[in-house]
Amino acid sequence: MLRLLGWIVLLAGLGIMILGLGLAAQSFVGIYHDLAADPMADAATTAEPEKAAADEMLRWAIVGFAGAPVAAVGLFLTIIAKRNRMRARRLARG
């Protein structure tokens, strides 16, 4: 049971990290997509799209970073379950 819980928490943490970093990268790509679509637009000459995207990228990177401790807890639970299983097998053998 501990092994299953560890895997669930580990995968949830990895999912949070991938989601956060993926959305941060999407914000980064969005800057250049907008500029490539209409390079002569007024918004392209100011630094506002970069500042807004930088704030959004930072927000999503923090969300991705928040998944790291969750993944670490899941990894820790999985390692504990593996050690317990190995110890039980050793004791069963004699």
TIDO-263857 format. One record per atom (N, C-alpha, C): x, y, z. Coordinates in steps of 0.001 Angstrom, whole numbers, padded with zeros to 6 digits, always signed. Atoms other than C-alpha are relative to their C-alpha. Layout:
<sites>
XYZ/...
</sites>
This chain:
<sites>
+000817-001191+000000/+000000+000000+000000/+000869+001268+000000/-000901-001152-000071/+002851+002353+000842/+000668+000236-001352/-000636-000114+001320/+004441+001611-002519/-000934+000699-000989/+000987-000621+000895/+001251+002548-004395/-000174+001482+000340/+000130-001393-000429/+000856+005734-002354/+001227+000810-000432/-001225-000678+000417/+004487+006625-003050/+000010+000294-001484/+000046-000217+001449/+004028+006161-006799/-001016+001073-000370/+001029-001001+000307/+000836+008233-006804/+000514+001405+000321/-000518-001315-000402/+002479+011100-004918/+001159+000414-000911/-001118-000298+000896/+005622+010863-007076/-000504+000465-001362/+000533-000383+001313/+003637+010995-010315/-000758+001326+000058/+000687-001286-000147/+001506+013863-008993/+001017+001141+000043/-001042-001022-000065/+004652+015841-008151/+000656+000238-001347/-000579-000155+001333/+006168+015149-011551/-000978+000680-000953/+001014-000646+000834/+002901+016160-013201/-000082+001493+000259/+000011-001423-000348/+002879+019461-011325/+001222+000697-000587/-001221-000597+000530/+006489+020104-012337/-000079+000155-001518/+000095-000063+001457/+005856+019294-016000/-001022+001046-000427/+001020-000991+000319/+002681+021393-016049/+000540+001421+000172/-000523-001339-000262/+004369+024426-014486/+001070+000414-000989/-001075-000350+000922/+007445+024309-016645/-000496+000059-001441/+000569-000052+001348/+005417+023584-019779/-000750+001295-000256/+000731-001252+000173/+003156+026576-019218/+000932+001205+000027/-000998-001079+000033/+006187+028759-018474/+000638+000076-001385/-000578+000014+001352/+007707+027682-021784/-001006+000501-001031/+001044-000479+000914/+004396+028337-023525/-000089+001524+000044/-000001-001457-000116/+004446+031908-022197/+001194+000604-000738/-001202-000475+000684/+007988+032330-023508/-000179-000056-001514/+000218+000150+001433/+007054+031032-026941/-001075+000978-000478/+001070-000926+000352/+003941+033234-026915/+000499+001392-000334/-000564-001323+000293/+006078+036386-026895/+000396+000068-001469/-000541-000027+001352/+007771+035512-030146/-001045-000370-001045/+001081+000312+000939/+004661+034066-031738/-000780+001272-000321/+000719-001255+000223/+002841+037375-031252/+000832+000986-000815/-000860-000920+000735/+005813+039359-032517/+000196-000439-001446/-000171+000494+001369/+006231+037130-035569/-001278+000166-000811/+001267-000128+000706/+002534+037371-036421/-000208+001429-000507/+000181-001397+000405/+002523+041190-036517/+001189+000816+000517/-001204-000658-000498/+006026+042657-036214/-000091+001528+000053/+000104-001459+000024/+004924+046236-036933/-001054+000540+000965/+001026-000441-000949/+002291+046382-034205/+000624+000907+001059/-000491-000903-001042/+002568+049036-031524/+000490-000767+001207/-000410+000792-001161/+002824+046372-028841/+001374-000616-000209/-001303+000608+000275/+005893+044957-030564/+001146+000967+000275/-001071-000968-000208/+007837+048190-030095/+000214+000327+001462/-000158-000261-001431/+007289+048435-026347/+000456-001274+000693/-000487+001156-000769/+008674+046160-023667/-001115-000643+000816/+001090+000525-000811/+005232+045438-022209/-000272-001490-000206/+000254+001442+000125/+004704+041978-023758/+001059-000844+000716/-001056+000743-000660/+008072+040854-022408/-000159+000039+001518/+000179-000113-001449/+007347+042162-018911/-001169-000854+000474/+001161+000804-000380/+003916+040533-018781/+000315-001486-000114/-000358+001415+000179/+005281+037273-020139/+001012-000443+001050/-000979+000354-001025/+008175+037364-017677/-000692-000270+001332/+000760+000238-001232/+005732+037677-014780/-000747-001329-000065/+000735+001255+000160/+003664+034812-016149/+000948-001201+000029/-000976+001088-000018/+006751+032653-016736/+000484-000277+001418/-000442+000167-001386/+007921+033280-013167/-001079-000684+000822/+001107+000606-000742/+004492+032386-011796/-000079-001500-000272/+000100+001421+000345/+004398+029077-013694/+001256-000763+000404/-001219+000671-000456/+008027+028279-012848/-000079-000279+001500/+000187+000229-001441/+007169+028682-009152/-000958-001154+000225/+000930+001137-000105/+004222+026314-009636/+000751-001298-000293/-000789+001186+000317/+006586+023831-011275/+000970-000354+001103/-000926+000231-001104/+009082+024264-008457/-000725-000568+001213/+000776+000518-001133/+006326+023552-005929/-000258-001498-000138/+000183+001438+000183/+005964+020092-007448/+001208-000818+000413/-001225+000728-000356/+009558+019165-006559/-000076-000626+001393/+000105+000659-001308/+008937+018600-002813/-001033-001127+000015/+001020+001055+000075/+005814+016584-003631/+000615-001246-000634/-000666+001127+000655/+007844+014392-005994/+001047-000624+000922/-001005+000522-000929/+010587+014056-003371/-000649-000853+001089/+000724+000790-001004/+008070+012847-000773/-000448-001326-000602/+000407+001235+000673/+006705+010323-003270/+001173-000939-000207/-001195+000818+000180/+010216+009103-004046/+000431-000609+001332/-000367+000477-001326/+010968+008809-000324/-000922-001141+000438/+000944+001059-000366/+007794+006756+000266/+000246-001264-000816/-000274+001157+000853/+008630+004496-002672/+001265-000718+000454/-001240+000608-000479/+012161+003903-001374/-000238-000738+001312/+000307+000665-001264/+010845+003098+002114/-000761-001299-000247/+000767+001207+000305/+008346+000625+000653/+000896-001081-000597/-000907+000981+000599/+011085-001052-001394/+000902-000613+001065/-000852+000528-001075/+013357-001381+001642/-000786-000931+000906/+000829+000874-000842/+010515-002815+003724/-000265-001332-000693/+000259+001233+000745/+009730-005350+000989/+001243-000872-000041/-001244+000762+000030/+013379-006368+000704/+000308-000591+001372/-000235+000486-001362/+013666-006700+004495/-000923-001169+000317/+000954+001093-000242/+010526-008870+004611/+000423-001260-000754/-000468+001170+000754/+011914-011150+001891/+001219-000649+000672/-001177+000529-000676/+015228-011486+003741/-000382-000747+001269/+000431+000660-001239/+013466-012359+006996/-000773-001289-000308/+000762+001195+000361/+011225-014881+005230/+000922-001143-000428/-000939+001030+000427/+014224-016714+003787/+000716-000646+001181/-000639+000632-001163/+015706-017268+007147/+001082+000797+000484/
</sites>
